[in-house]
Amino acid sequence: MISNQLFIEYKTKLVKIKDEKELEKTYYDIITKCLRNGQFKVYELLFNASVEFNLFFDINKIHDRFSIISKLLLNCTDKVSTGYQTSALGEIIDILRFCNKYGLLERDLSDSEKKVLKNLKKDILFRTNLKDLFGSVSNSFIFYIYSVMPLDLYNYLINSSISFFPDQDDLMNFITNFFFNQYSIYGLSVRYLSSIDDFIKEFKKNFPHYDNQFRKKEYLKTSESEKLIEFNISYRYRMFYYGIEEEREHLEIKKHLVSPKNIMKNIDKIIDKKNYNFYNLSMVLLGGLGPQGLGFTYSTPKGEVLEICSDQKETKAFIIKFKQYLKRKFLIKLARELDNFSIDKNVKHEIIEFLSDILNQKELISYSKKDLIIKKIRTFLEQFKEFEEDNRINLQKLINKISNAISIILRRIELRDQFKTRMDLVIKDKIKSEDIAKLTSLKGKSHYDVLRERFFFQNIVKWFYEIYKKNKLLEINDNLTE
């Protein structure tokens, strides 16, 4: 609403300008101001309105756009580094998406830059990650990600004074080796657990069929292969405390719930370092990051095992094809549930007929649609004479009974049951193991969003550290020659 009002205000100002040169200058002054203030919606509206002012939009006429974009990104970096507002990492992704959509990072590359870019494009995982996050990207966008962002990060950190890291080397080491090993974002806790090789080693210890090809082949033929197994893994964490690296002496134990068939089915792809996917490995039943000690683990293309917390109360993770019903199946179940309540047969029949008319034949009925269905039933029943003003209490009692019946059919699933159902769907080739991260979300952000964004920032940090090491080496050499 505020964006629309601001756009109208700017547009009104532009409409009053009759001189073409003054109009163009004012237009680009305003759109530059919108970019500088991070008013992306207003920018978008003004961009689309350029044709109304007979202006051919020229990205090069936006004053200091590269400097402005760097400041926007570093402002997010400042939020992360000084206030632990790690959600600002998501803001960085949003800014870059906006820049990519409107070509704000476009420029001509030099021959030397093109040569660097050619080598950079050989990194298939990096290119796939960029496409996954931003869609199609230009050469100048790729070069900005590789060259400008890490350098801006380095310059920012080298000149910053983060109080709990008085030693610069400690700060650089923490950013590079520890920050993305344990942090929170979008209300989700994230932690690096181990290498995928270590996880598979523990899996083999607890699943003797794995190494013996004959036993594995025979095992897969039996119904036992669809069963899940549980085992504990002990982890030792290296942590930073106020700039001092400290290795914990005690072990932290996590209990994993694993589908052997899922692991065996995907093992070659899981351990393939050239494969850009995040495979679901297990559910943590004990010692997990969630409020109830729960979590889900995933492999990463860098050969890591990462845990992301799951909260039974807040998670919006629903299972595809589980607790979702087609119209016919839902109505049959509802009719049966209504038989368990003292509801007049004629009223029950009317309700089922009514829902049969208003619901689409192939519509999926899930828990999220319960309130809408109840609202429509209430509106329908209010037309009956027996539910007029004097009998509103009876109507509410009936609605409560119908609501209870629908809740029984569409009740939410325990996380453990969700995991079991997912593994069952993977085994039956209904969904892919690498798609499971997309099915678990909190407040609109899925585990997959966390995983792919973390992969992106790991690359930025890697290149940032290369700059730091290079400059550190130059500094040492300079000291030696003095």
FENKA-V351679 format. One record per backbone hydrogen bond with DSSP energy under -1.0 kcal/mol. NH is the residue of the N-H (numbers start at 1). CO is the residue of the C=O. Records with the same first field share a line. If there is no record, write none. Layout:
BEGIN
NH->CO ; CO
END
This chain:
BEGIN
5->1
6->2
7->3
8->4
9->5
10->6
11->7
12->8
13->9
14->10
15->11
16->12
17->14
23->19
24->20
25->21
26->22
27->23
28->24
29->25
30->26
31->27
32->28
33->29
34->30
35->31
36->32
37->33
38->35
39->34
40->38
43->39
44->40
45->41
46->42
47->43
48->44
49->45
50->47
54->51
55->50
61->58
62->59
65->62
68->64
69->65
70->66
71->67
72->68
73->69
74->70
75->71
76->72
77->73
78->74
79->75
80->76
81->77
82->78
83->79
84->80
85->79
86->84
88->85
89->86
90->87
92->88
93->89
94->90
95->91
96->92
97->93
98->94
99->95
100->96
101->97
102->98
104->99
106->103
114->110
115->111
116->112
117->113
118->114
119->115
120->116
121->117
122->119
123->120
124->122
127->123
128->124
129->125
130->126
131->127
132->128
133->129
134->130
135->131
142->138
143->139
144->140
145->141
146->142
147->143
149->144
151->147
152->148
153->149
154->150
155->151
156->152
157->153
158->154
159->155
165->162
171->167
172->168
173->169
174->170
175->171
176->172
177->173
178->174
179->174
181->178
183->190
185->188
188->185
190->183
191->307
192->181
193->305
196->303
199->195
200->196
201->197
202->198
203->199
204->200
205->201
206->202
210->207
216->212
217->213
218->214
219->215
220->216
222->219
225->222
226->223
227->224
229->258
231->256
233->254
235->252
239->246
241->244
244->241
246->239
248->237
252->235
254->233
255->286
256->231
257->283
258->229
263->259
264->260
265->261
266->262
267->263
270->266
271->267
275->272
277->275
280->433
281->297
283->257
284->295
285->255
288->293
290->294
293->290
295->284
296->308
297->282
298->306
299->279
300->304
303->300
305->194
306->298
307->191
308->296
309->189
310->294
315->311
316->441
322->319
325->365
330->326
331->327
332->328
333->329
334->330
335->331
336->332
337->333
338->334
340->337
341->338
343->341
348->344
349->345
350->346
351->347
352->348
353->349
354->350
355->351
356->352
357->353
358->354
359->355
363->360
365->325
369->366
370->367
373->369
374->370
375->371
376->372
377->373
378->374
379->375
380->376
381->377
382->378
383->380
384->381
387->384
388->385
391->388
392->389
395->391
396->392
397->393
398->394
399->395
400->396
401->397
402->398
403->399
404->400
405->401
406->402
407->403
408->404
409->405
410->406
418->414
419->415
420->416
421->417
422->418
423->419
424->420
425->421
426->422
427->423
428->424
429->426
430->425
431->425
435->432
436->433
438->435
439->436
442->445
445->442
447->440
448->437
450->446
451->447
452->448
453->449
454->450
455->451
456->452
457->453
458->454
459->455
460->456
461->457
462->458
463->459
464->460
465->461
466->462
467->463
468->464
469->465
470->466
471->467
472->468
473->469
474->470
475->471
476->472
477->473
478->474
479->475
480->476
481->477
END
